[in-house]
């Protein structure tokens, strides 16, 4: 984070433990996805929105170029454990990466366990698995639920391609339905 404060950038390249073998007590090796996740959360804690934006962009770039199932699942767990439910920026980047690798993820017991642990992951993954990482669905949760105030998204119960059968309906991320 200090690098960012001085230069408005940081390196997220994977790095080995210190030359003396000390990894500062971390049980996991350092990796870029987890580093970007932690810096995103630091940006939230210290109210540095530009750090959050940069960390989310670097996360999305790294997740698309250097895919590794184990690393991704570790970062996904960390994201959903340490970010507020309404904080969607990094979650959007992670879920967009999920869409590109959904077949591999569905074979992972760890992914299923994360979906059970954080129902929001399953809900978000289901949206992108069905519709793909479309900007309309993932980037712009376009309304707020009238019942609970949670973000919602537009759905068409009669099929996306046939919008002429009726007005759009909206579903809340907490399963409240309204039109």
C-alpha positions in Angstrom: 0.0 0.0 0.0 2.9 2.3 0.7 4.0 2.0 -3.0 0.5 3.1 -4.0 0.5 6.1 -1.7 3.8 7.4 -3.2 3.4 6.4 -6.8 -0.4 5.8 -7.4 0.5 2.3 -8.6 1.9 -1.0 -7.2 3.2 -4.3 -8.5 1.0 -7.3 -8.3 3.5 -9.7 -9.7 3.9 -12.9 -7.7 6.8 -12.8 -5.4 8.7 -15.5 -3.5 9.1 -15.3 0.3 11.9 -13.2 1.7 15.4 -14.5 1.0 15.8 -15.6 4.6 12.8 -17.9 4.2 10.5 -15.9 6.4 7.1 -15.3 4.8 5.9 -13.1 7.7 3.7 -15.8 9.1 1.5 -16.2 6.0 0.3 -19.7 5.5 -0.3 -19.1 1.8 2.3 -18.1 -0.8 1.9 -14.5 -2.0 -0.1 -14.2 -5.1 -1.3 -11.3 -7.2 -5.1 -12.0 -7.0 -4.9 -12.1 -3.2 -2.7 -9.0 -3.1 -5.1 -7.1 -5.3 -8.0 -8.3 -3.0 -6.2 -7.2 0.2 -5.3 -3.8 -1.3 -8.9 -3.3 -2.5 -10.1 -3.9 1.1 -7.4 -1.6 2.4 -8.7 1.0 0.0 -12.2 0.6 1.6 -10.9 0.7 5.2 -8.8 3.8 4.6 -11.3 5.4 2.2 -9.0 5.5 -0.8 -11.5 5.0 -3.8 -8.7 5.3 -6.4 -6.8 2.4 -4.7 -10.0 0.3 -4.8 -10.5 1.1 -8.5 -6.9 0.2 -9.4 -7.0 -3.0 -7.3 -10.2 -4.1 -9.0 -8.8 -3.4 -12.5 -5.6 -5.3 -11.7 -7.6 -8.1 -10.2 -9.7 -8.5 -13.3 -6.7 -8.3 -15.6 -4.8 -10.9 -13.6 -7.8 -13.2 -13.4 -8.3 -13.1 -17.1 -4.6 -13.6 -18.1 -3.1 -15.8 -15.3 -6.0 -18.2 -14.4 -5.3 -20.6 -11.6 -8.2 -22.4 -10.0 -6.7 -22.6 -6.5 -5.6 -19.0 -6.4 -8.9 -17.8 -7.7 -10.9 -19.7 -5.2 -8.7 -18.4 -2.3 -9.3 -14.8 -3.6 -13.0 -15.4 -4.0 -13.3 -16.6 -0.5 -11.4 -13.6 0.8 -13.5 -11.1 -1.3 -16.8 -12.4 0.0 -15.6 -12.7 3.5 -14.1 -9.2 3.8 -16.2 -6.9 1.7 -19.6 -5.5 2.5 -22.6 -7.0 0.6 -23.3 -3.8 -1.2 -19.7 -3.3 -2.3 -19.9 -4.7 -5.9 -16.8 -3.4 -7.7 -14.4 -6.3 -6.9 -17.1 -8.8 -6.7 -18.1 -7.9 -10.3 -14.5 -8.5 -11.4 -14.4 -11.9 -9.7 -17.8 -12.9 -11.0 -16.8 -11.9 -14.6 -13.8 -14.2 -14.2 -16.2 -16.9 -13.0 -18.2 -16.7 -16.2 -15.2 -17.5 -18.3 -14.3 -20.5 -16.2 -17.7 -21.8 -15.0 -17.3 -25.3 -16.4 -14.0 -25.8 -14.4 -15.5 -24.2 -11.3 -18.6 -26.4 -11.4 -16.3 -29.4 -11.0 -14.6 -27.9 -7.9 -15.9 -29.0 -4.5 -14.3 -25.9 -3.1 -16.3 -23.7 -5.4 -19.5 -25.5 -4.3 -18.5 -25.1 -0.6 -18.0 -21.3 -1.2 -21.4 -21.1 -2.8 -22.9 -22.7 0.2 -20.9 -20.6 2.6 -21.7 -17.3 0.8 -25.0 -17.7 -1.0 -24.3 -14.4 -2.8 -21.5 -16.2 -4.8 -24.0 -18.8 -6.0 -26.5 -16.2 -6.9 -23.9 -14.0 -8.8 -22.4 -17.1 -10.5 -25.8 -18.2 -11.6 -26.5 -14.8 -13.2 -23.4 -14.8 -15.2 -23.5 -18.5 -16.1 -26.9 -18.0 -17.6 -26.4 -14.5 -19.2 -22.6 -14.2 -19.5 -20.7 -11.2 -18.1 -23.0 -8.7 -19.7 -22.5 -5.1 -18.6 -26.3 -4.7 -18.2 -26.6 -7.6 -15.7 -23.3 -7.4 -13.9 -22.2 -3.8 -14.0 -25.5 -2.1 -13.5 -27.7 -3.5 -10.9 -30.3 -1.1 -12.0 -32.8 -0.8 -9.2 -33.1 -1.1 -5.5 -35.6 -3.5 -3.9 -38.6 -1.8 -2.5 -38.8 -4.3 0.3 -35.3 -4.6 1.7 -33.2 -1.9 -0.2 -30.8 -4.5 -1.7 -29.6 -4.2 -5.3 -31.8 -5.8 -7.9 -31.5 -6.7 -11.6 -33.9 -6.8 -14.5 -35.3 -10.2 -15.5 -37.7 -11.4 -18.2 -39.6 -14.5 -17.1 -40.7 -15.1 -20.6 -37.2 -15.1 -22.1 -34.6 -12.4 -22.8 -35.2 -12.4 -26.5 -39.0 -11.7 -26.3 -39.4 -8.5 -24.3 -42.7 -7.6 -26.1 -44.8 -9.9 -24.0 -44.9 -7.6 -21.0 -43.0 -5.1 -18.9 -39.7 -6.1 -17.3 -39.6 -7.5 -13.8 -36.9 -7.0 -11.3 -35.5 -9.5 -8.8 -33.7 -8.6 -5.6 -30.3 -10.2 -4.8 -32.0 -11.4 -1.6 -34.8 -13.1 -3.5 -37.5 -10.5 -3.1 -39.5 -10.2 -6.3 -41.3 -7.2 -7.6 -42.3 -5.6 -10.9 
